[in-house]
Amino acid sequence: MTNALVFYSTAQEYEKYLTNKHIAMYCFTFYAFLLQAATDPLGGVQVTDTSNDSVCYPLVGCFRTRDPLTVPTSFPDSPEKLNTSFLLYSRQNRNSSLRLDYRSRASIERLNLFRERKPLKLIVHGWHESGDSEWVLEAKDLLLNIEDCNVVVVDWRGGSQSSNYIRSAGNTALVGREGSLLLQQLLSVYQRTLSPDDVHVIGHSLGGQVSGFLGRHFFNQTGVLLGRITALDAAAPLFEDTDVFLSHRDAQFVDAIHTSAGGKVIKGEFGVLKPFGHVDFYPNGGQKQPGCPALELYCDHKLSKDFFLESLRSQRCRFISEPCGGGLDALLADRCTRRGDRGEMGYFADRAPGRGVQTLETNDKAPYCRERHVPRNPARDDTPRNTARGDTPRGDRIRQRG
C-alpha cells in the first residue's frame, strides 16, 4: 500500500489505478465464465426436473430448454432466492418508494398512485448493479422532472450480483416474467387509468435482455404489445445469435443504443452488434467510444447510460442522428448513404421519424451532445408520441433540418 502511494503521487491517481484494476478483473471474470459456458451449459445451476430440460416455480411457471422465454445456457434461480423488488416512485414520493408485489392483488388494489392516468416507466439495471445504482436513481429523478409519471425501479440484485455471469444471464428470464406478471396485475386492477401503450421499459446491459423477456411474456399472456422498450447496450454474451434476445417484436416501439458492440469480450465489446429494434443508434460507430481509455474496458458499455441520461437532462442539445442506408454492413465498412429520415437518440427517439440503423458523433466527454437546437420544454410538449412508423409533427420538423 505504501509503495503504491509513493508511485501514485496523488490519491486521485491511486483511485484511478484501483478502478482500472477492478475493471480488468471484472472483464477477466466475465471472460472466464463465458469459456465455462462451452463445457457446462447449465452453468452449475440446479434444476428441479431430473431430465434437466425444465425447471418450474409457483406462479411464474416453467422454464424449458429451446424455449424463447428461457436463456439456452442456464435456468434461473428461484424467485425466493432472487427476491426481486419492484419499487414505485412518483412526484408524490420521489425519495421513498412503495414496494409492489405481483403475488398480492390486494396490495395492488390499495395503491392510490394509479387512480389517475399517467405513463408508467420501468428501469432495469444490469450485471453487478442494483436499484440503488447511481444511474438508476438519476434516471428516476429525471423522468419525474420531465413528466408526471409513475416510475418502477426493478431491483434484481439477488440475481445480478453473482460473479457467475452465466447464472445472472439465466436469471434475466425470471425477472422479465416477474415484471410481466406485475404489469398484468396493475392493468387488470386499473383498466381505466393504465394502458399497455403507456408502458416504457428501460434496461441496460442484462437489464436490456430482462426487458425483452418482460415484453415477450406479456404479449404471450395477453396478446398485446407494450408501448416501448429502450435497450441501453443490451448484453450480447449468451444472447446474440440466439432466438431469445430482445427484438423489435417485443414492443410496439423498440429503440437501441449500441456503444460497445462486437462480441469480443476481452476487448470490452459487451453489447449486441446486430440491429434488432425499430431504430438502432450506433454513436461513433457503436463499438469504441471517444474518450474511453484502452484499458478501461467497461467505459464504452457504460456510455450508453450516460447518453440516455443526457437526453433526459439537456434542454439545449439533441442527439440528432443520420440514417445509414445499407444497414449494419454499410456502417461497418464506413459506406453509409444518407437516405431516409433523421432520428433522435435517447428518450425522445419515439418522436422522430428515423428508423433502421442510425449514426451520429458525440463529444469525448460530457456534455456529449454536439448538435444544438431550439430548447425543448417537456412540460408543455403535447406532440403525440410515435408508433413504430414515426410519422409525427415532431418528426416532420426534424426531417426538414439540414
ABEGO torsion letter per residue (X at the ends): XAAAAAABABAAAAAAAAAAAAAAAAAAAAAAAAAAAAABAAGGBBBABAAGABBBBBGAEBBBBGBAABBAABBBBBAAAAGBBBBBBBAABAABBBBBBAABAAAAAABAAAABBBBBBBBBBBBGBBAABAAAAAAAAAAAAABBBBBBBBBAAAAAABABAAAAAAAAAAAAAAAAAAAAAAAAABAAABBAAABBBBBBEAAAAAAAAAAAAAAAAAGBBBABBBBBGBBABGABGBAABBBAAABABBBBBBAABGGBAAAGBABBABBABABBBBBGGGABBBGBBAABAAAAAAAAAAAAAAAAABAABBBBBBBBBGEAAAAAAGABBBBEBBBBBEAAAAABABBEBBBBBBBABOBABABBBBBBBAAABABBBBBAAGBBAAAAAAAABX
